[in-house]
Amino acid sequence: MKIVTDSGTDTRCLNTEGYEIHEISLKVNLGEKTYLDGQGVELNSFYEMMESSAILPKTSQPSAGEFAELYRKLAKEDKDILSIHISSGLSGTINSARAGAEMVPEANVTIVDTKTLSVGAGWQVMAAAKAVAAGWTKEQILPYLQRMADATRTIYTLKELKYLINGGRISHMKGLIASLLNIKPLIGVDNVKGNYAQLGQSRSFKLALQGLVNLIGKTVSPEEKIIAQVVHAANHEGAESLESQVKSRFQAIWYPACQLSLVLGAHTGSSLVGICYAPAAVFEGL
């Protein structure tokens, strides 16, 4: 069985060595230049260019043809393909994957909507890759991925809202009011609908980071062991602060902090800091 994903799952932040994972890049347009996510541009440099640009970035999903080309190539080796992608509630990537699969009838493509993004989705990709290597069937893998999706939470905060407003992820008026009041939102990914949900707000970024830690406390007891991974766009200081605060309150097995892919950061700006976490028990079995 072959594993396909997209660059929005941030699997480059995970230990993929020894596993066969095929990734299709999303695209970011900044001015007259188009960047392939994960290819040929250093992340900090991109975020610096984005913040200094008078033009806000635009993103685009891979085409159905790109997916079809990859599925066709992989089907020559193995007709069973598991294609795992960032949330349909936040991107049209999965629609392109479905359309691409219809163009390749010789392949048996199963599409998985992770209902999340970044490493929260990447964890599902890695679980699938490990399961395939361990000889699991598709019928065994899919319920396991659903279990992970149900238990995994992704929450974040950021200093400014213009990128979320530009990308249509929050309403213009609501975002404008929050910006004028200098409010820092606490945002989570709804793991049922797969879209963003506001979970709270703070008057400063420092308090917003504390707010994220408090949100974890609402779903995790101090005695419960969790898997955790901090994510950020280009806010290394904020990422270190959040990880330190979480370490002081919770028992966590940590994956290395992840710098967001271009396509995700283009929708949030460089200030974003967040965390993905799940009960460690969910990862048992592989």
C-alpha positions as CSV (number, residue, x, y, z in Angstrom):
1,M,0.0,0.0,0.0
2,K,1.3,3.5,-0.9
3,I,0.9,6.6,1.3
4,V,0.2,10.0,-0.3
5,T,-0.1,13.3,1.5
6,D,0.2,17.0,1.0
7,S,2.7,19.6,2.3
8,G,0.2,21.0,4.7
9,T,0.6,18.0,7.0
10,D,4.1,19.1,7.9
11,T,5.5,15.6,7.9
12,R,9.0,17.1,7.4
13,C,8.8,17.9,11.1
14,L,8.5,14.2,11.9
15,N,10.9,11.3,11.7
16,T,9.9,9.9,8.3
17,E,13.2,8.1,7.7
18,G,12.7,4.6,6.5
19,Y,9.0,5.1,5.5
20,E,7.7,5.6,2.0
21,I,5.5,8.8,2.0
22,H,4.7,10.6,-1.2
23,E,4.0,14.3,-0.8
24,I,2.4,16.8,-3.2
25,S,3.2,20.5,-2.6
26,L,0.7,23.3,-2.2
27,K,1.6,26.6,-3.6
28,V,2.0,30.2,-2.3
29,N,2.0,33.2,-4.5
30,L,3.7,36.3,-3.1
31,G,3.8,39.2,-5.6
32,E,4.9,37.8,-9.0
33,K,6.6,34.8,-7.5
34,T,5.1,31.3,-6.9
35,Y,6.7,29.1,-4.2
36,L,6.2,25.4,-3.9
37,D,5.6,24.5,-0.3
38,G,8.6,22.7,1.1
39,Q,10.8,23.2,-1.9
40,G,13.6,25.7,-2.5
41,V,12.9,28.4,0.0
42,E,14.1,28.8,3.6
43,L,11.2,29.3,6.0
44,N,12.5,32.3,8.0
45,S,13.4,34.1,4.8
46,F,9.9,33.5,3.3
47,Y,8.2,34.9,6.4
48,E,10.5,38.0,6.4
49,M,9.5,38.6,2.7
50,M,5.9,38.1,3.5
51,E,5.9,40.5,6.4
52,S,7.7,43.2,4.4
53,S,5.5,42.8,1.3
54,A,2.8,45.3,0.5
55,I,0.9,42.4,-1.2
56,L,-0.7,39.7,0.9
57,P,0.1,36.1,-0.1
58,K,-2.3,33.8,-1.9
59,T,-2.3,30.1,-1.7
60,S,-3.5,27.4,-4.1
61,Q,-4.0,23.7,-3.8
62,P,-2.5,21.0,-6.1
63,S,-4.5,20.3,-9.2
64,A,-6.5,17.1,-9.9
65,G,-4.0,16.4,-12.7
66,E,-1.0,16.5,-10.3
67,F,-2.8,14.0,-8.0
68,A,-3.7,11.8,-11.0
69,E,-0.2,11.8,-12.3
70,L,1.1,10.6,-8.9
71,Y,-1.6,8.0,-8.4
72,R,-1.0,6.6,-11.9
73,K,2.7,6.3,-11.2
74,L,2.2,4.6,-7.8
75,A,-0.5,2.2,-9.1
76,K,2.1,0.6,-11.4
77,E,3.7,-0.7,-8.2
78,D,0.7,-1.1,-5.9
79,K,-2.9,-0.4,-6.8
80,D,-3.9,0.3,-3.1
81,I,-3.2,4.0,-2.2
82,L,-4.1,5.7,1.1
83,S,-4.2,9.5,0.4
84,I,-4.2,11.5,3.7
85,H,-4.8,15.3,3.6
86,I,-5.4,18.4,5.6
87,S,-8.9,19.3,6.6
88,S,-11.6,19.8,3.9
89,G,-12.9,22.5,6.2
90,L,-9.8,24.6,5.6
91,S,-8.6,23.6,2.2
92,G,-9.8,22.3,-1.1
93,T,-6.8,20.0,-1.4
94,I,-8.9,16.9,-0.7
95,N,-11.3,17.8,-3.5
96,S,-8.4,17.8,-5.9
97,A,-7.3,14.5,-4.6
98,R,-10.8,13.0,-5.1
99,A,-11.0,14.4,-8.6
100,G,-7.5,13.0,-9.3
101,A,-8.5,9.6,-8.1
102,E,-11.5,9.5,-10.4
103,M,-9.0,10.0,-13.3
104,V,-7.1,6.9,-12.4
105,P,-9.5,4.0,-12.4
106,E,-6.7,1.4,-12.3
107,A,-5.8,2.7,-8.8
108,N,-7.7,1.8,-5.6
109,V,-7.5,5.2,-3.8
110,T,-8.9,5.8,-0.4
111,I,-9.1,9.4,0.7
112,V,-8.7,10.4,4.3
113,D,-9.8,13.7,5.6
114,T,-7.7,14.3,8.8
115,K,-10.1,17.2,9.8
116,T,-7.0,19.1,11.0
117,L,-3.7,20.4,9.7
118,S,0.1,20.7,10.3
119,V,1.5,18.0,12.6
120,G,-1.9,17.0,13.8
121,A,-2.5,15.7,10.3
122,G,1.1,14.6,10.0
123,W,0.7,12.3,13.0
124,Q,-2.0,10.5,11.1
125,V,0.2,10.2,8.0
126,M,3.1,8.8,10.1
127,A,0.7,6.3,11.9
128,A,-0.5,5.1,8.5
129,A,3.1,4.7,7.2
130,K,4.1,2.8,10.4
131,A,1.0,0.6,10.1
132,V,1.7,-0.3,6.5
133,A,5.3,-1.2,7.4
134,A,3.9,-3.4,10.1
135,G,1.7,-5.2,7.7
136,W,-1.7,-3.8,8.7
137,T,-4.6,-3.8,6.2
138,K,-6.5,-0.7,5.2
139,E,-9.4,-2.0,7.2
140,Q,-7.2,-2.0,10.3
141,I,-5.6,1.4,9.6
142,L,-8.7,3.5,8.9
143,P,-10.3,3.1,12.4
144,Y,-7.0,3.7,14.0
145,L,-6.6,7.0,12.1
146,Q,-10.2,8.0,13.1
147,R,-9.3,7.3,16.8
148,M,-6.3,9.6,16.5
149,A,-8.3,12.3,14.7
150,D,-11.0,12.2,17.5
151,A,-8.4,12.5,20.3
152,T,-5.9,15.0,18.8
153,R,-6.3,18.7,19.5
154,T,-4.6,21.7,17.8
155,I,-4.8,25.2,19.3
156,Y,-3.0,28.4,18.6
157,T,-2.8,32.1,19.0
158,L,-1.3,34.9,17.0
159,K,-0.5,38.6,17.3
160,E,-2.4,40.0,14.2
161,L,-5.4,38.9,12.2
162,K,-4.9,40.4,8.7
163,Y,-3.7,37.1,7.2
164,L,-6.6,35.1,8.6
165,I,-9.0,37.8,7.3
166,N,-7.3,37.9,3.9
167,G,-7.6,34.1,3.6
168,G,-11.3,34.1,4.5
169,R,-10.7,32.0,7.6
170,I,-12.5,34.6,9.8
171,S,-15.1,37.2,8.9
172,H,-13.7,40.6,8.0
173,M,-15.9,42.6,10.4
174,K,-15.2,40.3,13.4
175,G,-11.5,40.4,12.6
176,L,-11.4,44.1,12.2
177,I,-13.1,44.7,15.5
178,A,-10.7,42.3,17.2
179,S,-7.7,44.0,15.6
180,L,-8.8,47.5,16.7
181,L,-9.2,46.2,20.2
182,N,-5.8,44.5,20.0
183,I,-7.3,41.2,21.1
184,K,-5.3,38.0,20.7
185,P,-7.6,35.1,19.9
186,L,-7.3,31.6,21.1
187,I,-8.2,29.4,18.1
188,G,-8.7,25.7,17.8
189,V,-9.4,23.3,15.0
190,D,-12.8,21.6,15.4
191,N,-12.0,17.9,14.9
192,V,-15.6,17.2,13.8
193,K,-16.1,19.9,11.2
194,G,-12.5,20.5,10.5
195,N,-12.7,24.3,10.6
196,Y,-11.4,27.0,13.0
197,A,-13.3,27.8,16.2
198,Q,-12.6,30.6,18.6
199,L,-12.0,29.2,22.1
200,G,-11.2,32.5,23.9
201,Q,-9.3,35.7,23.7
202,S,-6.6,37.7,25.6
203,R,-5.5,41.2,25.8
204,S,-1.8,40.4,25.2
205,F,0.2,37.8,23.5
206,K,1.8,36.7,26.8
207,L,-1.6,36.1,28.3
208,A,-2.7,34.4,25.1
209,L,0.1,31.8,25.5
210,Q,-1.0,31.3,29.1
211,G,-4.5,30.9,27.8
212,L,-3.4,28.0,25.5
213,V,-1.9,26.2,28.5
214,N,-5.2,26.7,30.4
215,L,-7.1,25.3,27.5
216,I,-5.0,22.1,27.6
217,G,-5.9,21.9,31.3
218,K,-9.5,21.7,30.5
219,T,-9.0,18.5,28.5
220,V,-6.0,16.9,30.2
221,S,-5.4,16.1,33.9
222,P,-1.9,16.8,35.4
223,E,-1.5,13.0,35.9
224,E,-2.3,12.1,32.3
225,K,0.6,11.6,29.9
226,I,0.3,13.3,26.5
227,I,2.1,13.5,23.2
228,A,2.8,17.1,22.4
229,Q,4.4,19.2,19.6
230,V,4.7,23.0,19.5
231,V,4.2,24.6,16.1
232,H,5.0,28.2,15.1
233,A,5.4,30.2,11.9
234,A,8.5,32.3,12.7
235,N,8.1,33.0,16.4
236,H,10.8,31.0,18.0
237,E,10.7,32.9,21.3
238,G,7.0,32.4,21.6
239,A,7.3,28.7,20.8
240,E,10.0,28.2,23.5
241,S,7.8,30.1,26.0
242,L,4.8,27.9,25.3
243,E,6.7,24.7,25.5
244,S,8.3,25.7,28.8
245,Q,4.9,26.5,30.3
246,V,3.3,23.3,29.2
247,K,6.3,21.3,30.6
248,S,5.8,22.9,34.0
249,R,2.2,21.7,34.2
250,F,1.8,18.5,32.2
251,Q,3.5,15.1,31.7
252,A,4.4,15.1,28.0
253,I,6.4,13.1,25.5
254,W,7.7,15.8,23.1
255,Y,8.3,15.8,19.4
256,P,10.6,18.6,18.2
257,A,9.0,22.0,17.7
258,C,7.8,22.4,14.1
259,Q,8.0,25.5,11.9
260,L,4.8,25.8,9.8
261,S,4.9,25.1,6.1
262,L,4.6,28.2,3.8
263,V,1.1,27.5,2.9
264,L,-0.1,27.4,6.5
265,G,1.9,30.4,7.6
266,A,0.6,32.4,4.7
267,H,-2.8,32.2,6.3
268,T,-1.7,33.3,9.7
269,G,1.4,35.4,9.5
270,S,4.8,34.9,11.2
271,S,3.6,35.5,14.8
272,L,1.6,32.3,15.2
273,V,2.4,29.9,18.1
274,G,0.4,26.8,18.8
275,I,0.5,23.2,20.1
276,C,-0.8,19.9,19.0
277,Y,-1.5,17.3,21.7
278,A,-3.2,14.0,22.3
279,P,-3.4,11.4,25.1
280,A,-0.3,9.1,24.8
281,A,-2.6,6.1,25.1
282,V,-4.0,6.9,21.7
283,F,-0.6,6.1,20.1
284,E,-0.4,2.7,21.7
285,G,-0.6,-0.3,19.3
286,L,2.0,0.7,16.8
